[in-house]
Structures are given as C-alpha cells and as structure tokens.
Amino acid sequence: MKNSKMKAVISTAYGGPEVFELQQVEIPIPKENEVRVKIFALPVTRAGTMMRTGYPLIGRLFMGLTKPKHAIAGTGFSGVVDVVGEHVKLFKKGDKVFGESLFSFGTYAEFVCIDEEGIIAIIPNNVSYEQAAVVGDGPITSFNFLKSLANIQSGQRVLINGASGSLGTSAIQLAKHFGAKVTGVCSHKNIEMVKALGADEVIDYTKNDFTNNGQTYDIIYDTVGKLSFSKCKKSLTKKGAYVSPVLGLGLLFQVIRTSMTRGKKAMFSATGALPVPTIRGFLQKIRALMEAGKLEAIIDRCYSLEEIAEAHRYIDKGHKRGNVVIVNEN
C-alpha cells in the first residue's frame, strides 16, 4: 500500500470528549491468521462513552487503572477485507464483513486487524455498512441478556426500560421474535417508533411509573441502568428476573444476594467477556435474523471520524434514538 499511514482517534487519558485527538498512525499489518479490514462504518455507543470516562470505576480493572490500556478505542466495525494473512481460509480480499474487536479495540480508525476465527462475519446483502456496524452493541448484548441470561420464553411478559436506545430497539424486536409480549418504556417523542418496532404496549416514563401500575413482568430489562432491582422487585413475577448491562455496586450486591435465594433474581452478564466462540455464535444468529428481515438496526445520526468528539457529546446528552455511527470515506 502506497500510504502506510491511517487516520485514528487517540485517547491517552480518561475524561470528556476533549481527550480524543485525531492523528496519523501506522496502518496495522495482519498476522498470518488475521484479516485487515478497511473500516467503512463504526458505532459510537453508550458503553464507549463509559470507557472514555473510565466510569464506573470497576471497568478500569479491564480497561486500565489510570489511563486507557488501548490508545485507539472502539470495538465495533463494518467494512471490506483489504489484506488477508498467509494462513487465512475463511475470508478473502473484497469480502464485506462486520464484527467486534473486543480484546485489542482499535476501531476508531480507518483500518483494523481481526483474527479470522474471531468475532467477524460476512454482511448480508440486504444490510448496509451503517446497520452492520452497530450489531455488536445493541443486538448482541440484548440477545445475550434476553436469551442466554434471562432465558426468555414464548408467552412471557417482558418490559424494556430505555426502549428507544440501541439496546432497547434491538431488544423489542428480539423479544417479539422469541414470542414475548413486550412493554417498552421511553419518552413521549419515541412512542410511535417503539410501537412500530413491535412493542405491544408503551409507557411514557415522564407521565407514568410502571413500578406503581400493579402489572408484573417475567423479565425487566433495564438497558440504561436507571432503575434498580429493589425498585422493580414488586413488578416482577414470582420467578421474574431483573437484568441490566450497567453494573454498579448495588446491582452486584443484589446479583450475589439473589443468587443464593429462590424466586426473583437480579442478573448481570459482561457480554464482552464471554468466550469468543459464544459471541461469534450470537453474531451468526443476529446475522441470520437481519438477513431474514426480522431485525433492523435503527440509525439516529452519522458523523465522520473527525467528528468523533461531537458524536460522544450527543450521546452524553442521553437522547439518542437507536444508534450513532461514524462513517469513513470509502
């Protein structure tokens, strides 16, 4: 390749969006078992903003105690394979691919190298780069929480708090796919979108508190971590589960406490820490649903790599609908 440099967003400290700096760095060279992907789209997620700030602090055990372990952040990607390692058999140059770089990060850039047996798959023909890029956040996380963790069953009543975000919009569609009756909780402006995605009932949290409506649910999926097991407990069925991807000390305590008792449970899973074959399996299942037209990724806004700080500021406001995506020129 004539140009050995690429644009990448570097962060060497925790903090606000101002910690990001766009730099020219060396283009990575794939190992013999890796493919190099020219990134066309990548997601900016709520989890990504938490990684940027280093909060909650428990996350620094994995991300770096005093500063980010990986200078180039980002895990999700979609794009085209431009170089394959000598021993690669599963992919070829020109393949349109998407997936996650969970352990080395590095997708806030123009190129990334991925193990061919890692979390990577071919993009379905009916899915855009922007839609494919966000699969590792909302769809895979929600699949793990609803199916693997809470063991969702047909006919169950499922409430999704934060129904209009990246996790929520995918959770509605997945819960309906699994045959559940879905209640979405969101603000008034997002009610119609949440209904259109398949929610059987929508609660405007600015006007009504579902924990006081006398209804009970088999699963309460708090995608935004704004509630608590204690607050939701009376809204759960006798063997109901409160699940949330936002881990704090309160949730950790309740997870431990309820694991030792019968009945209602508080549950958590670090999706990104699961074995690679497990996450890759989730990716393949999500891919099949998207290819069949049963799961749609909702895109709110698109930014350029140069606008990464602006994208983070938008997410920090807490009002995004679906997903925010960075689009590289291709």
C-alpha positions, 0 to 999 in steps of 0.5 A, a space after each residue: 500500500 502506497 500510504 502506510 499511514 491511517 487516520 485514528 482517534 487517540 485517547 491517552 487519558 480518561 475524561 470528556 470528549 476533549 481527550 480524543 485527538 485525531 492523528 496519523 498512525 501506522 496502518 496495522 499489518 495482519 498476522 498470518 491468521 488475521 484479516 485487515 479490514 478497511 473500516 467503512 462504518 463504526 458505532 459510537 455507543 453508550 458503553 464507549 462513552 463509559 470507557 472514555 470516562 473510565 466510569 464506573 470505576 470497576 471497568 478500569 480493572 479491564 480497561 486500565 487503572 489510570 489511563 486507557 490500556 488501548 490508545 485507539 478505542 472502539 470495538 465495533 466495525 463494518 467494512 471490506 477485507 483489504 489484506 488477508 494473512 498467509 494462513 487465512 481460509 475463511 475470508 478473502 480480499 473484497 469480502 464485506 464483513 462486520 464484527 467486534 474487536 473486543 480484546 485489542 479495540 482499535 476501531 476508531 480508525 480507518 483500518 483494523 486487524 481481526 483474527 479470522 476465527 474471531 468475532 467477524 462475519 460476512 454482511 448480508 446483502 440486504 444490510 448496509 455498512 451503517 446497520 452492520 456496524 452497530 450489531 455488536 452493541 445493541 443486538 448482541 448484548 440484548 440477545 445475550 441478556 434476553 436469551 442466554 441470561 434471562 432465558 426468555 420464553 414464548 408467552 412471557 411478559 417482558 418490559 424494556 426500560 430505555 426502549 428507544 436506545 440501541 439496546 432497547 430497539 434491538 431488544 423489542 424486536 428480539 423479544 417479539 421474535 422469541 414470542 414475548 409480549 413486550 412493554 417498552 418504556 421511553 419518552 413521549 417523542 419515541 412512542 410511535 417508533 417503539 410501537 412500530 418496532 413491535 412493542 405491544 404496549 408503551 409507557 411514557 416514563 415522564 407521565 407514568 411509573 410502571 413500578 406503581 401500575 400493579 402489572 408484573 413482568 417475567 423479565 425487566 430489562 433495564 438497558 440504561 441502568 436507571 432503575 434498580 432491582 429493589 425498585 422493580 422487585 414488586 413488578 416482577 413475577 414470582 420467578 421474574 428476573 431483573 437484568 441490566 448491562 450497567 453494573 454498579 455496586 448495588 446491582 452486584 450486591 443484589 446479583 450475589 444476594 439473589 443468587 443464593 435465594 429462590 424466586 426473583 433474581 437480579 442478573 448481570 452478564 459482561 457480554 464482552 467477556 464471554 468466550 469468543 466462540 459464544 459471541 461469534 455464535 450470537 453474531 451468526 444468529 443476529 446475522 441470520 435474523 437481519 438477513 431474514 428481515 426480522 431485525 433492523 438496526 435503527 440509525 439516529 445520526 452519522 458523523 465522520 471520524 473527525 467528528 468523533 468528539 461531537 458524536 460522544 457529546 450527543 450521546 452524553 446528552 442521553 437522547 439518542 434514538 437507536 444508534 450513532 455511527 461514524 462513517 469513513 470515506 470509502 
